[in-house]
Amino acid sequence: MKNRLEELRKEKGIRQEELAEALEVSRQTIGSLENGRYNPSIMLAFKIARYFNLKIEDIFIYEEE
C-alpha cells in the first residue's frame, strides 16, 4: 500500500519525531510507514487521518496486486 504521509508531513513542516509524538508511536514507525515497509493498523490509520484532517483514502492508496 502506498501513502502520502511523507508529503503531508513535509507540507506541514514537521519532523518525523514530532509526528511520532503526536500519534504516540516511535519515529521508526513513521519512517517505516513513509518508506512503505509497514502498513498501519486501522486505529493508527484513523489517528493519522484525524491528525491531518483528511480521510484515510486521501492518505493511503490501496493498489491490488
Secondary structure, 3 states (H helix, E strand, C coil): CEECHHHHHHHHCCCHHHHHHHHCCCHHHHHHHHCCCCCCCHHHHHHHHHHHCCCHHHHEECCCC
